[in-house]
């Protein structure tokens, strides 16, 4: 979902950045091993073999890495866009070709080329589901051992190569499981936020329907009746028009009260609501404060602080990728302070904002700053040195 209002955690929406960089970051899982190939190529050129001794391994390794990089990049983009990886024939064909090239180059060019099994194992660990990947890596270990024996590699050399093959494959399996879990969690949070908006719209629609349905029907019927009576019974028509006015005014007042109730939450209800929201989205919640801190607050102060809590937690859910959220309420004789702290991603700090530095218009953080300034309070928002993000609002208990 795209966020158009608040921008507490970043100027560029998180989803935009994720769509832009996620494929490359996923591809790094396979790219990071490329430097391992440099010593093998250097050894090839230093050995100064015959022309076929150059052509065969260089052609084979070129085909190997074109296939390796193309297949891993395509799968990285598939994961980034859909978060669901599929195992099709092309995956097995790629693994088979990489294995064949690994064996062929090892047998024709020497023990140094056992390193190609590292890449084949890494590709298999990231491309296949964990169970199938373990079976495939085990098969690669056996093939690598047989290849090493055929070219008379020492058992120490074989065990070293086999150890790397298994370690790289298992490491990438763990990395991919972590990445998949993160992508699935992000998708789930987006879905929860979207469903929350839809449910709130449906709730408001139901409330307005219940509120306005009867009154508007009554107005329509009385208007029709007044139109019929205006020529044959003017006095009665005037009475009906008066009733229409009363119903309209009553309905208008009821709508105002309904809208007012939506826009003026209580601090206690908001704290309970955000606890439920954070629980659903998988973010830990901790409240740090005395329950008596919420007692005897004026309506304006309580409504403002409730909005602070709602806006702050909403931004945590939508932007921060946090694991823990703490809401701290402190109070003295002069003022009350609400702090919302998370351990999400770091962003450049936003300078402290006070009544002298408030601009005009806007929703989200700017809107909160304006509300705080009207009560003579101050607002601070920004990244913390130890990590995470902090939103803090101080409001005087007595104000003009």
N, C-alpha and C positions, 0 to 999 in steps of 0.2 A: 504494500500500500504506500502511496505517496503522501508525504506530510506537507501541507501547505501553510499551516499556522505557525506553531512554535518551532524555534530553532535553537533550543538550549544546548544540544550536544554537537551540532555541526551545521555549517551553512549549506553544505551539499547533503541531500537526503542519504541516509545510510544505504537504502536499497539501490540507489543509483550507483554509489561507489561499489557495492557488492557485485552488481551486474557487470560493472566495468572491469574490476580487477579479479574477481573470483576465478574465472577460467585460467588466467595466468598463474595465480597462486596455487591452484590445484595442479597445474602442469609442473610446477616446481618439485612436486613429489618425485617426478621421474627425471627432471633436468639436473637435479642436484648431484647425481652420480656421474655425470659426464666427465668431470675432471679426472676420474679414476682411469680413464682411457689414455691420458697423455703419456705416462711412462711407457706404455706398450708401443705407442706409435714412435716415440723417440728411440726406443730400443731397436725398432725395425729399421729406421733410417741410419742409425749408427752401425748396424751390422753389415750394411752395404751388400745386400743379396743380389742375385742375378735379376734381370728384368722381369721374368715371370715371378720371382720372389717378391717383387714390389707390386706387380699388377694384381696377382691373385688376392693377397690379403687386403690391399687397399680397395679393390672392387667389392670384396665380400663385406668389409666393415662399412663401406658407404651404403650398400644395400641394407645392412643390418640397422644402421642408425636412422636412415630415412624411414624405414618401416617402424622402428621403435618410436621416433619422435612424432611421426604423423599419427600413428594409432593412439599414443598417449594423449596428444593434443586434442584429438577428436573426442576421446572419452572425457577429458577434463571439461570441455565445453558442454558435453551432454550432461554431466553431473551438475555443472554450475547453473544450467538453464532449467533442469527438471528435478534435480536432487534424487533422481532414480536411475541407477545404473542397470543396464540390461546385459546379459551374457548371450551373445548370438554366435553364429558361425564365424563371423569375422574375428572375434576375440580368440577362438580356438585356433583358427588358421594363422593368426599373427603369432601366437605362442609357438605353434608348430614350426613356422618358418624361422623364428628367432632361435629356437632350439637347434634346428637343422644347421643354420649358419654357425652357431656356436660350436657345434661338434665338428663341422667341416673345417673351420679356420683353426681350431685347436689341433686337429690331426695333421693339417698341412703346414701350419706355421709355428707350432711349438707350444710349450706349456704356458707362456705368457698370455696366450689367447683364451685360457680358461676364464679370464676375467669377463668374457662375454656372458658367461652363465650368471654373473652378478646382475646384469641388466635384464636378462630374461626372467630371473627370479623376481626382481623388483617389479617388472611389468606385470607378471602373473599375480603377485601379491596385491597390487593396486587394482587390477582389472577384474579379478574374480571374487565372488563371495568367499568369506573366510575359510569355510570348510573345503571348498573346491581348490582354493589357493594353497592350502596346506598339502593336499594330495598332489597338486601339480609341483610344488616346491620339492616335495619328497622324491618325486620322479626325476626332477632335474638333478637332485643330489646323486641319485644312482647313476644317471647318465654321465655326470661330471666325473664320478669315480672311475667308471669304465673308460672314459676318454683319457683320463690321467694315466691309467694302467697301460693303455695301448701305446702311449708315447713315452713310457718308462719314466714317469714322474715319481719322485720319492714319495713315500707314504706321508712324510711330514708336509711336503708341498701339496699333496692331495687333500690332507686334512685341513690345511690352512685355507685352500680354495673352497672346500665344502663348507667350512665354518662361515666364511663370508657370504656364500650363496644362501645358506639358511638364515643367517642373521639379517641380511638385507631384506629378504622376502618377508620374514616375520615382522621386522620393524615397519615396513610399508603396510602390512596388514593392519597393524595397530594404528598407524597414522590415518589410514583411510577410514577405519571404523570411527575414529574420533571426528574426522571431517564430516562423515555422513551423519553422525549424531548431531553435530552442530548445525548442519544444513536442515535436518529434519526439525530440530527445535526452533530454528528461525522461521521456517515455514509454518510451524504450528502456532507460533506467537502471532504471525501475520494473520493467520486464519482466525485466531481468537479475537484479535483487535477488530477484524472485519465483521465477525459475527456479533461482537458487542455493539458496534455501530448500528448494524441492521436491527438487532433486538431493541435498542433504544428508540430507533425510528418507529418500529412497530408499536412499542409501548406508548409513545407520544401520539401516534395515529389512533390507537385504540381509545386513549383518554380523550382526545379531542372529538372523536366520533361520539363517544358516550356523552360528552359535555354538550356538543353542538347539535347532535342529531335531533333530539326532542325539541329543542328551542327553535331551530330553523324550520322544522316541520310545522311547528305551531305558528311561526311567523308567516309561512307560505299559506297555510289554511286561512288565517285571519285576514291576510292581504286579499286573497281571492274573495272571501266573504264581504269584505269592505267594498271591493270593486263592484260587487253585485248590488249592495245595499245603497250605494251612493246616490242613485237616482230615485229609488223607491222609499228608502228610509234613511235620510241623511243623518238624523241624530244618532241612530244606531251605528251607522258607518263611522261617525266621529268617535264613538265609544270603542269600536273595534280598532281604529287607528291608534287610540290611546293605549289600548292593551298591547298593540304591536310595539309601541315605543317602550313600554315597561319591560316587555320580554327582551327586547334588544338591549336595553341598558343592563338588565340583570345578566344576560348572556355575556356582555362585554366585561362586566365585573368578574364573572366566573372565569373567563379566559385569562384576565389579568392575574387573578389569584393562582390559576394553574401555572401560567408562565413564571410567575414570581416564585412558586414553589420549586420549579425546575432550576432556577437561577440562583437561589439562595439556600444552599445546603447548610447543614450544621457541621461543626468540626468533628463532633463525635461520630456522626453518621459517615462522614468522609473517611475517617480513620478506619472504621469498620469496613467500608467499601473497598478501600485500597488494599486492605489486608486480604480480602477475598480475591481481588484482581491479581495481586502479586502471587498468591497461592496457586491460582489457576495457570499463570504463565510460568511457574517454576522458579520464581525469584524469591529468595529467602527474605523474611520480614522481621524487623526488630523495632519495638517501640521503646523509647527511652524517655521517660518522663513520669511525673506524679499525676495521678488521675485528678487530683484536686486542682491542677493547673488549668483545667478546662472549666472550672466553676466560675460563675458570676461574670462571664464575659459579656460585653455589650453586643447587641445583634450585629452592628456594623463590623466590629473586630472579628467576631466569630465567623461571619460570612466570608470576610477577606481571607482569613487563615484557612478556611475550608477550600476556597478556590486555589490557594497556594498548594495545598496538599494534593488536590485533584490534578492540577496542571503539572506539578513536579513528578508525580508518580506516572502520569500518562506519558510524559517524555521519557522516563526511565524504561517503560515497557516498549515504547516504539523506537527508541534511538540507541540506548546505551549498551545492550547485550550484557547487562549486569547479572551477577549471581546473588547479590545481597543488597538489600535496601534498609537503611535505618532512618527512622523519623524521630527526631529529638525535640521535645517541648520543654522549654525552661521559662521561668517567670519570676520576676521580682516585683517590687512595689510600683515601679515606674512603667515597665514594659513587659511584653511577652515575645518570645522568640520561637520560631518553628524552623528547624533545619531538616533538609531531606538529603541524605548522603547515599551514594551508590558506589559500587566498585567496578563500574563499567569502563569502556574505552576512554583513553585520554584525548582531550581536545585542547586547543589554546584557551587560556583562561579569559573570561569575560570580566572586565573591570567592575569594581564595586559601583553600584548605582544608588544614588540617593535622590532626594527631592530636587536638588539643584541641577541634576543631570538628566532629567526625564524628557524624552522627546514626545512627539505627538503620534497618536494612532497606533494601530497594530494589535495583533492578538498575541497569545502565548506570553513570552517573557516580558515583552514591551507592555502588553496589557496589564500584567501583574504589577509591573513597576509603577504604572500610572495609578492603579488602585492603591498601592502602598503609599504613594506620595500624597494622595488625598487625605490620608489619616496621619500624615506627618511621620511615617515610618521610613525604613530604608531596606534595600534589597541587595544581596550579594550573590553572584552566581559565577562559577568557574571550576576548572579542574584543580584537584588537590595535588600537592607535591608527592604525596605517598601513593597516588593513584586514585582513580575514580572522580566523581563529580559531586559538587556540593551546591545546594540552593538554600539560602538562609534569608529569613525575613524577620525584622524587628518592628513591632507595632506598639505605640504607647497605649497604655490602658485607659488613659484619659486624653481626649483630643477635642479640638475646637470643632 
